[in-house]
Amino acid sequence: MALTETVPVPCPCCGEVIDVLVDCSLGDQTYVEDCFVCCQPLVLTVSVDPGTGQPAVDAMPENA
C-alpha cells in the first residue's frame, strides 16, 4: 500500500479530468481543493478501502 496515490477525478464544474493527490495514511477524509483547470472550489470526499488501501474520490462543487 502506497502512502500517496494520484486519482483522476472529473471536475463537476468544467468536466476536465484533474489528478488529485490523496494521502492514504489519513483514511477517509473530506476537504476543499480548487480545480486546476477552472479554479472553482471543489469538495473532495475521499474513502480509502481498508483492505486494499485504494482511495476513491468524489468531487462536488463547494457552492452547490
C-alpha positions as CSV (number, residue, x, y, z in Angstrom):
1,M,0.0,0.0,0.0
2,A,1.4,3.4,-1.0
3,L,1.1,6.3,1.3
4,T,0.0,8.6,-1.5
5,E,-2.0,7.8,-4.6
6,T,-2.9,10.0,-7.6
7,V,-6.6,9.6,-8.5
8,P,-8.1,11.0,-11.7
9,V,-11.4,12.8,-11.0
10,P,-13.7,14.6,-13.4
11,C,-14.4,18.2,-12.3
12,P,-18.2,18.7,-11.8
13,C,-17.8,22.3,-12.9
14,C,-15.8,22.2,-16.1
15,G,-15.8,18.5,-17.0
16,E,-12.0,18.3,-17.2
17,V,-10.3,15.3,-15.5
18,I,-7.9,16.5,-12.8
19,D,-5.4,14.5,-10.9
20,V,-5.9,14.6,-7.1
21,L,-3.1,13.5,-4.8
22,V,-4.5,11.6,-1.9
23,D,-2.7,10.8,1.4
24,C,-4.0,7.3,2.1
25,S,-2.5,7.2,5.5
26,L,-5.2,9.7,6.7
27,G,-8.0,7.3,5.9
28,D,-11.4,8.7,4.9
29,Q,-11.4,12.5,4.7
30,T,-13.3,15.5,3.2
31,Y,-11.6,18.7,2.2
32,V,-11.8,21.6,-0.3
33,E,-9.4,22.0,-3.2
34,D,-9.6,24.2,-6.3
35,C,-9.9,22.7,-9.7
36,F,-6.6,23.1,-11.5
37,V,-8.4,24.0,-14.8
38,C,-11.3,26.2,-13.9
39,C,-10.3,27.3,-10.4
40,Q,-13.7,26.5,-8.9
41,P,-13.6,25.2,-5.3
42,L,-14.5,21.5,-5.0
43,V,-15.5,19.5,-2.0
44,L,-13.5,16.2,-2.3
45,T,-14.7,13.2,-0.3
46,V,-12.1,10.5,-0.1
47,S,-12.8,7.0,1.1
48,V,-9.9,4.5,1.5
49,D,-10.6,0.8,1.2
50,P,-9.3,-0.7,4.5
51,G,-8.3,-4.0,2.8
52,T,-6.5,-2.7,-0.3
53,G,-5.7,0.8,0.7
54,Q,-7.0,2.1,-2.6
55,P,-8.7,5.5,-2.5
56,A,-11.9,6.6,-4.2
57,V,-12.6,10.3,-4.6
58,D,-16.0,12.0,-5.2
59,A,-16.0,15.7,-6.2
60,M,-18.8,18.2,-5.8
61,P,-18.9,22.0,-6.3
62,E,-18.5,23.8,-3.0
63,N,-21.3,26.2,-3.7
64,A,-23.9,23.5,-4.7
